[in-house]
């Protein structure tokens, strides 16, 4: 069984798709013991918090993931699908077995590290997506074999939620931010049609603007460095010309060549002044670039494309 690396998620199926509609279905989120018996008492608190979080977050998360086309309702019993949250490390999975009701198992930790709330939410939505997606020649083991950008989404959501690996961005501390919306072909697999236009994410738009600004500034800085290097060579050449008059430092420059000496010295001083101006201007550009780069980095990882 191939898992979606980067976002805890696997797909296992040996029977037809459960008769649920992505447009409206019910979910029960419950704490459960892992069938492997590898429950970690240290993670019981994380398990309790995860159950509380998923019950509260999933309805809005499903609506966002489906561009407002789908409704998920949390219920205590008689659910369309049960999501079992276990106090253990592992790879979350949607299970659809021939002689057993479909369910989802959510592990609260990855190699001992408890998942953050956003990771849990994305993982849960990803596993729910396996109820309908993804099958056919473009898919393998419930995931798309090739990510596809349909130009409708932005940032982390450009390629959707159902790829292997899922395109998550790792943050400091090891946690990850992952996609939150299904792609157009994923929504089509869920039988949604007439998809609404996606509103550009202001954060992503700002990141793209800063990226363009940084790229243009880098080109300008490269040209500036070349100009400075050229001017530095000119200064060096003129300095040698000035130093050639050092033979007269004790006797004084003869009057017949004094005008040439003054002209060379003036040319050298002018070249040095121009070089200093170019360097100062370059340093101001570098300082402005540093501000833009820091702003761009501050938007990572969610907003950076």
N, C-alpha and C positions, 0 to 999 in steps of 0.2 A: 504493500500500500504506500503510495507516494504522498507525502505531506507537503503542505504549503509552508515553506520555510519563510521566516520573517514575520509570520502571523500564525499563531497556533491554530492549526486547522487541517483536518483530513476528511476524506469522504469514503464511506464504505457502503456499498449497495449490492444487493443480489435480488432485488425485486423492483416492481414498477414504482414510479413516483407516487408518494402519498397523495391522496385526494384533498389537498389543501389549496386554497387560493391565496396567492401573494397579496391580492387586493384586500383581504380581510381574514384574519385567522387569530386563534388564541394560543397563548403560551403559558405554561406553568413553570416558574423558576423555583427549584427546590434544592435544599442541601441534601447531599447523598454521600454514601460511602463509596469509595472507589472499588470496583470489582476485583482489582488486583491485590487489594489489601495493603496498598502502600500509602495509606493516609498518614499525614504528618501532623501531629498534635500542635506543632508550632504554627501551622497554617489554618487552624480552626477559626481563629479570629478573622483572617483574611477571607475565609469561606463565608462566614456570616456577613461580612461587609460586602462581599461580591454579590451575594443573593439580594441584599437590600438595594445595592446600586443597580443591578440589572433589572429588577422589578420596576424601579423608578425610571430608568433611562431608556429601556428598549422601545417603548411606544414612540417616543420622539425620534429615536435613532432610526427606527424602521421607516418612519415617515420621511425623514431626511434622505435615507438611503434610496428610497423609491421616488424621490422628487414629489412627495406628497400624494402619490398614487395609491400607496398601500397603508393599511391600518392593522396594527398589532395590538391586541388586548391581553393584558395580564389577568389570568384567572387562577383560582386556587384549586379547581378540580375540573374534570371533563375537558381538558385542554386538547387542542388540535395536536400539539406536540409538547413534550416535557423536556425542559432543559435542566439537567442535573449538574450541580456545581459541587466539585469534590475538593477536599483539602489535601491536595497532592500536586506534585510536579508532573507534567506530561504534556502531550499534544492533544488539544481539544479535537473532537470528532463528531460528525453527524452520522448516526448509525441507522441504516435501513436494511434490516435483515428479513429473510423470507418468512420466518415463523415468529417474528417478534415485532412489536410496535416500534415505529420509528422514534428515536429520541436523540438528544444532543448531550454530550458530556463536555463540560467546561472545567479545565484544570486551572486552579487559581495561581499557579506558579510555573515558571519555566526554569528548569535546572536550579530549583530552590529559591529563585527570585520572584517574589509576589508580583503579579501583573498590576499595572496601574489601571485606573478606571477607564481611560480611553482605550487601552489595549484590550481590556475585558469586553468593552462594548463592541469594538471592531471585530474581535474574535467571535462574539456571539452572533453578530449580524452576518458575518462570513459563513458561519455554520448553518444559520437559518437559510442563507442563500442556496446551500447545497440541496435543499428540499426540491428545488426546481432547476438548478444550474450546477454543473454545465455538462452537456452531453453532445454527441455528434462528432463529426470529423475534425472539428477545431478544438476538441477537448480530450483530456485524458485524466482518469481518476477524479472526475468532478471539477477540474480546473482547466482554464484555457491553456493551450500549449504555447501560444504566442500572444503577448500583451498587445492590445490594439487601442490606439488613441483615435477616437472618433471626432475629436475637436470640440466636443460639447462640454467637457469637464475641465477642471483646472487643478493645478498643484498636485497633491497626493492622489487626487481622484481622477487623474487623467486616464488611467488604465482600468479603473474599476476595482472591485473587491475580490474577484474570483480567479486571480492568476496564481501560478505557482512558479516562483515565490511571489507572495503579495508584496507590493512595493511600499515598504515601511521605511521610515527614517529613524535611526537610532539617536537618542538624546544622551546627554551626559547622565551618568548613573546607570546606563544600560537599558532604560525603558525605551519604548518606541511609540511613535505616532504613525497611525496607519490610515488607509483610505476610509471614508465614511459614506460614500455613495456608490451605487451600482452604475456600471457603464450602460450605454444604450443597448448593446447586444445582450447584456445580462438581464436588463428589464424586459427585452423582447422574449428571452427564454422563460421569463416569469409570466408571459402572456399579456404584458402591458403594451398598449399601442398609443399613438398620438401623444408622444412624450412631450412634456412642457419644456420650453427653452430654459436652459440653466442660466441663472444670474451669475455673472462673474464674481468670484470671491475678491472683495476689496484688498484683502491681505496679499493674495496671489498677484493681483494687478500691481500693487505697490512693489512687490518683489521683482516682477518683470520690468517695471520702470527703472528700479535701481540697478538691475542687471544690465539693461541697455546703457544706462548712464556709466556704469563701471567699465563696460566693454569699450565704449567710446573714449572714456578717460584713459584707459590703458593704451589705446592707439595713440592718443595725444601725448602721453608720457613717453612712449617709445620714440616718437618723432622728436620730442623735446630732448631726450637723452642723446639722440644722434646729433642734434644741433649743438648741444653742449660739448660733445666730444670733438666735433669739427672746430668749434670756437677754441677749445682747449689746445688743439694742435696749432691753431693760428697763434695763440698766445705764446706757446712754447717756441715756435719759430721766431716770433718777434723778440722774445726774451734772449735768444741766442744772438740775434742781430744787435740788440742793445749791449749785450755782454762783450761783443766783439770790439767795443770801444773802450774796454777796460784797460787796454794797453796804454791809454792816455791818462789813466787815473792819477798819476803822479805829476806828469808834465802838463796836463790839460789838453783838451781837444783842440787841435789846430783850427784856426779861423776858417781855412778853406773848406773844411769838412764839418764845421760846427752846425751849419743849417741842416745838413743831412742827419747829423746826430740828433738834433732837436726833433726833426720830423719823425725819425724812427722811434724816439722816446715817446712822443705824443701818440703815435700810432699804437705803440705797445700799451700805454695807459688807457687809451680808448678801448682797445681790445679787452683789457682786464676788466674795465667797467662794464662792457657788454657781457662778458662772461659772468661776472657777479650778478648782473641783472637777470640773465638766463637761469642761473642756479637758483636765485631767490624765487623767480616765477615758478620754476619746476618744483621747488619745495612747497610752495603754496598749493600747487596742484596735487602733490602727494598728500598733503594734510587734508585737502578736500576729499581725495580718493579714500583715505583712511576712514573718514566719517561715513562715506557712502557704503564702504565695505562693512563697517561695524553695524550700520543700520540693516544691511542685507543679512548679515549673520544673525542679527537679533530676531529676524522673521523666521529663521529656520527652527525646526525642520518642516513645519506644516505648510508654510506659505511658499517655500522655495520650489521652483519647478525643475 
